[in-house]
Amino acid sequence: MSTTPRLASAIEGKAASSRSIMAHSPQVRAAFDQMYATLWSRGAVDVDVKELVRLRNARVTDCGL
């Protein structure tokens, strides 16, 4: 998996990242933020377990933590 973004940042002078790319569409950004907040604040899995999974996924995909 590549860590090089395929899209340009919507924010001039800022490197492309998931957040700066989503700035192209405020509606997409708002929907993502709502989904992400729900993911972390609700569910049967404890937040500590979710964080461990997030860290392991980052390591496996070599995303640079």
Jmol script that loads the backbone (N, CA, C; Angstrom):
load data "model"
ATOM      1  N   MET A   1       0.841  -1.177   0.000  1.00  0.00           N
ATOM      2  CA  MET A   1       0.000   0.000   0.000  1.00  0.00           C
ATOM      3  C   MET A   1       0.884   1.237   0.000  1.00  0.00           C
ATOM      4  N   SER A   2       0.577   2.161  -0.866  1.00  0.00           N
ATOM      5  CA  SER A   2       1.352   3.387  -0.973  1.00  0.00           C
ATOM      6  C   SER A   2       0.880   4.411   0.039  1.00  0.00           C
ATOM      7  N   THR A   3       1.806   5.177   0.560  1.00  0.00           N
ATOM      8  CA  THR A   3       1.443   6.282   1.440  1.00  0.00           C
ATOM      9  C   THR A   3       1.504   7.607   0.693  1.00  0.00           C
ATOM     10  N   THR A   4       1.732   7.562  -0.614  1.00  0.00           N
ATOM     11  CA  THR A   4       1.769   8.760  -1.434  1.00  0.00           C
ATOM     12  C   THR A   4       0.352   9.097  -1.900  1.00  0.00           C
ATOM     13  N   PRO A   5      -0.171  10.261  -1.509  1.00  0.00           N
ATOM     14  CA  PRO A   5      -1.533  10.621  -1.925  1.00  0.00           C
ATOM     15  C   PRO A   5      -1.654  10.745  -3.437  1.00  0.00           C
ATOM     16  N   ARG A   6      -2.785  10.325  -3.982  1.00  0.00           N
ATOM     17  CA  ARG A   6      -3.040  10.428  -5.411  1.00  0.00           C
ATOM     18  C   ARG A   6      -3.737  11.724  -5.772  1.00  0.00           C
ATOM     19  N   LEU A   7      -4.240  12.435  -4.765  1.00  0.00           N
ATOM     20  CA  LEU A   7      -4.928  13.694  -4.988  1.00  0.00           C
ATOM     21  C   LEU A   7      -4.146  14.826  -4.336  1.00  0.00           C
ATOM     22  N   ALA A   8      -4.352  16.018  -4.847  1.00  0.00           N
ATOM     23  CA  ALA A   8      -3.659  17.185  -4.302  1.00  0.00           C
ATOM     24  C   ALA A   8      -4.409  17.749  -3.104  1.00  0.00           C
ATOM     25  N   SER A   9      -3.680  18.429  -2.258  1.00  0.00           N
ATOM     26  CA  SER A   9      -4.286  19.113  -1.125  1.00  0.00           C
ATOM     27  C   SER A   9      -5.179  20.241  -1.631  1.00  0.00           C
ATOM     28  N   ALA A  10      -6.272  20.480  -0.936  1.00  0.00           N
ATOM     29  CA  ALA A  10      -7.155  21.607  -1.268  1.00  0.00           C
ATOM     30  C   ALA A  10      -6.688  22.877  -0.566  1.00  0.00           C
ATOM     31  N   ILE A  11      -5.697  22.736   0.294  1.00  0.00           N
ATOM     32  CA  ILE A  11      -5.191  23.871   1.071  1.00  0.00           C
ATOM     33  C   ILE A  11      -3.819  24.249   0.530  1.00  0.00           C
ATOM     34  N   GLU A  12      -3.740  25.436  -0.048  1.00  0.00           N
ATOM     35  CA  GLU A  12      -2.491  25.887  -0.661  1.00  0.00           C
ATOM     36  C   GLU A  12      -1.352  25.908   0.349  1.00  0.00           C
ATOM     37  N   GLY A  13      -0.229  25.341  -0.054  1.00  0.00           N
ATOM     38  CA  GLY A  13       0.951  25.310   0.796  1.00  0.00           C
ATOM     39  C   GLY A  13       0.964  24.196   1.818  1.00  0.00           C
ATOM     40  N   LYS A  14      -0.091  23.395   1.861  1.00  0.00           N
ATOM     41  CA  LYS A  14      -0.150  22.293   2.822  1.00  0.00           C
ATOM     42  C   LYS A  14      -0.013  20.972   2.081  1.00  0.00           C
ATOM     43  N   ALA A  15       0.766  20.082   2.638  1.00  0.00           N
ATOM     44  CA  ALA A  15       0.962  18.771   2.025  1.00  0.00           C
ATOM     45  C   ALA A  15      -0.347  18.003   1.972  1.00  0.00           C
ATOM     46  N   ALA A  16      -0.473  17.159   0.956  1.00  0.00           N
ATOM     47  CA  ALA A  16      -1.668  16.333   0.815  1.00  0.00           C
ATOM     48  C   ALA A  16      -1.740  15.317   1.949  1.00  0.00           C
ATOM     49  N   SER A  17      -2.874  15.258   2.589  1.00  0.00           N
ATOM     50  CA  SER A  17      -3.170  14.278   3.631  1.00  0.00           C
ATOM     51  C   SER A  17      -4.667  14.009   3.538  1.00  0.00           C
ATOM     52  N   SER A  18      -5.139  13.030   4.258  1.00  0.00           N
ATOM     53  CA  SER A  18      -6.570  12.732   4.176  1.00  0.00           C
ATOM     54  C   SER A  18      -7.398  13.958   4.550  1.00  0.00           C
ATOM     55  N   ARG A  19      -6.964  14.708   5.529  1.00  0.00           N
ATOM     56  CA  ARG A  19      -7.722  15.886   5.971  1.00  0.00           C
ATOM     57  C   ARG A  19      -7.667  17.014   4.938  1.00  0.00           C
ATOM     58  N   SER A  20      -6.497  17.293   4.395  1.00  0.00           N
ATOM     59  CA  SER A  20      -6.405  18.396   3.435  1.00  0.00           C
ATOM     60  C   SER A  20      -7.048  18.042   2.096  1.00  0.00           C
ATOM     61  N   ILE A  21      -7.081  16.770   1.763  1.00  0.00           N
ATOM     62  CA  ILE A  21      -7.741  16.345   0.525  1.00  0.00           C
ATOM     63  C   ILE A  21      -9.255  16.444   0.692  1.00  0.00           C
ATOM     64  N   MET A  22      -9.770  16.082   1.865  1.00  0.00           N
ATOM     65  CA  MET A  22     -11.213  16.166   2.097  1.00  0.00           C
ATOM     66  C   MET A  22     -11.707  17.608   2.096  1.00  0.00           C
ATOM     67  N   ALA A  23     -10.803  18.568   2.197  1.00  0.00           N
ATOM     68  CA  ALA A  23     -11.202  19.972   2.150  1.00  0.00           C
ATOM     69  C   ALA A  23     -11.751  20.360   0.780  1.00  0.00           C
ATOM     70  N   HIS A  24     -11.549  19.512  -0.227  1.00  0.00           N
ATOM     71  CA  HIS A  24     -12.145  19.751  -1.545  1.00  0.00           C
ATOM     72  C   HIS A  24     -13.665  19.713  -1.456  1.00  0.00           C
ATOM     73  N   SER A  25     -14.206  18.939  -0.522  1.00  0.00           N
ATOM     74  CA  SER A  25     -15.656  18.795  -0.390  1.00  0.00           C
ATOM     75  C   SER A  25     -16.043  18.875   1.088  1.00  0.00           C
ATOM     76  N   PRO A  26     -16.520  20.028   1.531  1.00  0.00           N
ATOM     77  CA  PRO A  26     -16.932  20.163   2.932  1.00  0.00           C
ATOM     78  C   PRO A  26     -17.996  19.148   3.347  1.00  0.00           C
ATOM     79  N   GLN A  27     -18.857  18.741   2.415  1.00  0.00           N
ATOM     80  CA  GLN A  27     -19.895  17.761   2.744  1.00  0.00           C
ATOM     81  C   GLN A  27     -19.278  16.398   3.047  1.00  0.00           C
ATOM     82  N   VAL A  28     -18.278  16.018   2.259  1.00  0.00           N
ATOM     83  CA  VAL A  28     -17.588  14.746   2.506  1.00  0.00           C
ATOM     84  C   VAL A  28     -16.864  14.814   3.841  1.00  0.00           C
ATOM     85  N   ARG A  29     -16.201  15.922   4.101  1.00  0.00           N
ATOM     86  CA  ARG A  29     -15.466  16.093   5.362  1.00  0.00           C
ATOM     87  C   ARG A  29     -16.413  15.991   6.554  1.00  0.00           C
ATOM     88  N   ALA A  30     -17.568  16.660   6.477  1.00  0.00           N
ATOM     89  CA  ALA A  30     -18.536  16.627   7.582  1.00  0.00           C
ATOM     90  C   ALA A  30     -19.074  15.213   7.803  1.00  0.00           C
ATOM     91  N   ALA A  31     -19.372  14.508   6.721  1.00  0.00           N
ATOM     92  CA  ALA A  31     -19.875  13.133   6.842  1.00  0.00           C
ATOM     93  C   ALA A  31     -18.812  12.222   7.436  1.00  0.00           C
ATOM     94  N   PHE A  32     -17.567  12.377   6.995  1.00  0.00           N
ATOM     95  CA  PHE A  32     -16.479  11.563   7.534  1.00  0.00           C
ATOM     96  C   PHE A  32     -16.290  11.844   9.022  1.00  0.00           C
ATOM     97  N   ASP A  33     -16.278  13.116   9.392  1.00  0.00           N
ATOM     98  CA  ASP A  33     -16.093  13.476  10.806  1.00  0.00           C
ATOM     99  C   ASP A  33     -17.198  12.898  11.680  1.00  0.00           C
ATOM    100  N   GLN A  34     -18.430  12.921  11.195  1.00  0.00           N
ATOM    101  CA  GLN A  34     -19.543  12.348  11.958  1.00  0.00           C
ATOM    102  C   GLN A  34     -19.378  10.840  12.103  1.00  0.00           C
ATOM    103  N   MET A  35     -19.027  10.170  11.004  1.00  0.00           N
ATOM    104  CA  MET A  35     -18.833   8.721  11.046  1.00  0.00           C
ATOM    105  C   MET A  35     -17.676   8.364  11.991  1.00  0.00           C
ATOM    106  N   TYR A  36     -16.585   9.106  11.918  1.00  0.00           N
ATOM    107  CA  TYR A  36     -15.413   8.819  12.739  1.00  0.00           C
ATOM    108  C   TYR A  36     -15.729   9.010  14.228  1.00  0.00           C
ATOM    109  N   ALA A  37     -16.466  10.074  14.544  1.00  0.00           N
ATOM    110  CA  ALA A  37     -16.856  10.317  15.942  1.00  0.00           C
ATOM    111  C   ALA A  37     -17.742   9.189  16.460  1.00  0.00           C
ATOM    112  N   THR A  38     -18.656   8.730  15.627  1.00  0.00           N
ATOM    113  CA  THR A  38     -19.531   7.627  16.010  1.00  0.00           C
ATOM    114  C   THR A  38     -18.725   6.354  16.231  1.00  0.00           C
ATOM    115  N   LEU A  39     -17.782   6.102  15.341  1.00  0.00           N
ATOM    116  CA  LEU A  39     -16.930   4.916  15.458  1.00  0.00           C
ATOM    117  C   LEU A  39     -16.222   4.882  16.807  1.00  0.00           C
ATOM    118  N   TRP A  40     -15.676   5.998  17.230  1.00  0.00           N
ATOM    119  CA  TRP A  40     -14.918   6.036  18.472  1.00  0.00           C
ATOM    120  C   TRP A  40     -15.773   6.148  19.714  1.00  0.00           C
ATOM    121  N   SER A  41     -16.979   6.711  19.619  1.00  0.00           N
ATOM    122  CA  SER A  41     -17.767   6.948  20.823  1.00  0.00           C
ATOM    123  C   SER A  41     -18.825   5.886  21.108  1.00  0.00           C
ATOM    124  N   ARG A  42     -19.103   5.019  20.150  1.00  0.00           N
ATOM    125  CA  ARG A  42     -20.149   4.009  20.328  1.00  0.00           C
ATOM    126  C   ARG A  42     -19.616   2.632  19.962  1.00  0.00           C
ATOM    127  N   GLY A  43     -20.422   1.630  20.289  1.00  0.00           N
ATOM    128  CA  GLY A  43     -20.098   0.274  19.882  1.00  0.00           C
ATOM    129  C   GLY A  43     -19.785  -0.639  21.038  1.00  0.00           C
ATOM    130  N   ALA A  44     -19.646  -1.908  20.706  1.00  0.00           N
ATOM    131  CA  ALA A  44     -19.403  -2.937  21.712  1.00  0.00           C
ATOM    132  C   ALA A  44     -17.923  -3.070  22.060  1.00  0.00           C
ATOM    133  N   VAL A  45     -17.056  -2.556  21.211  1.00  0.00           N
ATOM    134  CA  VAL A  45     -15.613  -2.693  21.428  1.00  0.00           C
ATOM    135  C   VAL A  45     -15.117  -1.504  22.247  1.00  0.00           C
ATOM    136  N   ASP A  46     -14.334  -1.795  23.264  1.00  0.00           N
ATOM    137  CA  ASP A  46     -13.781  -0.765  24.140  1.00  0.00           C
ATOM    138  C   ASP A  46     -12.830   0.153  23.361  1.00  0.00           C
ATOM    139  N   VAL A  47     -12.783   1.433  23.750  1.00  0.00           N
ATOM    140  CA  VAL A  47     -11.940   2.418  23.068  1.00  0.00           C
ATOM    141  C   VAL A  47     -10.466   2.003  23.100  1.00  0.00           C
ATOM    142  N   ASP A  48     -10.006   1.402  24.188  1.00  0.00           N
ATOM    143  CA  ASP A  48      -8.608   0.961  24.265  1.00  0.00           C
ATOM    144  C   ASP A  48      -8.301  -0.094  23.206  1.00  0.00           C
ATOM    145  N   VAL A  49      -9.232  -0.985  22.958  1.00  0.00           N
ATOM    146  CA  VAL A  49      -9.051  -2.010  21.926  1.00  0.00           C
ATOM    147  C   VAL A  49      -9.054  -1.366  20.546  1.00  0.00           C
ATOM    148  N   LYS A  50      -9.940  -0.419  20.326  1.00  0.00           N
ATOM    149  CA  LYS A  50      -9.974   0.291  19.046  1.00  0.00           C
ATOM    150  C   LYS A  50      -8.641   0.985  18.780  1.00  0.00           C
ATOM    151  N   GLU A  51      -8.075   1.585  19.801  1.00  0.00           N
ATOM    152  CA  GLU A  51      -6.787   2.270  19.642  1.00  0.00           C
ATOM    153  C   GLU A  51      -5.678   1.272  19.335  1.00  0.00           C
ATOM    154  N   LEU A  52      -5.671   0.130  19.985  1.00  0.00           N
ATOM    155  CA  LEU A  52      -4.669  -0.887  19.682  1.00  0.00           C
ATOM    156  C   LEU A  52      -4.783  -1.372  18.233  1.00  0.00           C
ATOM    157  N   VAL A  53      -6.010  -1.559  17.766  1.00  0.00           N
ATOM    158  CA  VAL A  53      -6.229  -1.974  16.383  1.00  0.00           C
ATOM    159  C   VAL A  53      -5.741  -0.884  15.430  1.00  0.00           C
ATOM    160  N   ARG A  54      -6.019   0.377  15.748  1.00  0.00           N
ATOM    161  CA  ARG A  54      -5.572   1.494  14.915  1.00  0.00           C
ATOM    162  C   ARG A  54      -4.047   1.532  14.826  1.00  0.00           C
ATOM    163  N   LEU A  55      -3.385   1.361  15.956  1.00  0.00           N
ATOM    164  CA  LEU A  55      -1.920   1.375  15.969  1.00  0.00           C
ATOM    165  C   LEU A  55      -1.331   0.197  15.196  1.00  0.00           C
ATOM    166  N   ARG A  56      -1.917  -0.983  15.360  1.00  0.00           N
ATOM    167  CA  ARG A  56      -1.418  -2.155  14.631  1.00  0.00           C
ATOM    168  C   ARG A  56      -1.623  -1.970  13.135  1.00  0.00           C
ATOM    169  N   ASN A  57      -2.773  -1.476  12.740  1.00  0.00           N
ATOM    170  CA  ASN A  57      -3.023  -1.240  11.327  1.00  0.00           C
ATOM    171  C   ASN A  57      -2.019  -0.228  10.760  1.00  0.00           C
ATOM    172  N   ALA A  58      -1.713   0.801  11.530  1.00  0.00           N
ATOM    173  CA  ALA A  58      -0.728   1.789  11.087  1.00  0.00           C
ATOM    174  C   ALA A  58       0.638   1.147  10.890  1.00  0.00           C
ATOM    175  N   ARG A  59       0.997   0.263  11.793  1.00  0.00           N
ATOM    176  CA  ARG A  59       2.301  -0.403  11.681  1.00  0.00           C
ATOM    177  C   ARG A  59       2.328  -1.358  10.483  1.00  0.00           C
ATOM    178  N   VAL A  60       1.272  -2.138  10.308  1.00  0.00           N
ATOM    179  CA  VAL A  60       1.205  -3.116   9.213  1.00  0.00           C
ATOM    180  C   VAL A  60       1.228  -2.405   7.852  1.00  0.00           C
ATOM    181  N   THR A  61       0.536  -1.290   7.743  1.00  0.00           N
ATOM    182  CA  THR A  61       0.475  -0.569   6.473  1.00  0.00           C
ATOM    183  C   THR A  61       1.607   0.435   6.314  1.00  0.00           C
ATOM    184  N   ASP A  62       2.461   0.520   7.318  1.00  0.00           N
ATOM    185  CA  ASP A  62       3.626   1.422   7.293  1.00  0.00           C
ATOM    186  C   ASP A  62       3.217   2.859   7.005  1.00  0.00           C
ATOM    187  N   CYS A  63       2.211   3.322   7.736  1.00  0.00           N
ATOM    188  CA  CYS A  63       1.712   4.675   7.484  1.00  0.00           C
ATOM    189  C   CYS A  63       2.522   5.753   8.189  1.00  0.00           C
ATOM    190  N   GLY A  64       3.497   5.393   8.982  1.00  0.00           N
ATOM    191  CA  GLY A  64       4.368   6.383   9.598  1.00  0.00           C
ATOM    192  C   GLY A  64       3.892   6.911  10.936  1.00  0.00           C
ATOM    193  N   LEU A  65       2.877   6.266  11.511  1.00  0.00           N
ATOM    194  CA  LEU A  65       2.357   6.686  12.812  1.00  0.00           C
ATOM    195  C   LEU A  65       2.603   8.146  13.016  1.00  0.00           C
TER     196      LEU A  65
END
end "model"
wireframe off; spacefill off
backbone 0.3
color backbone group
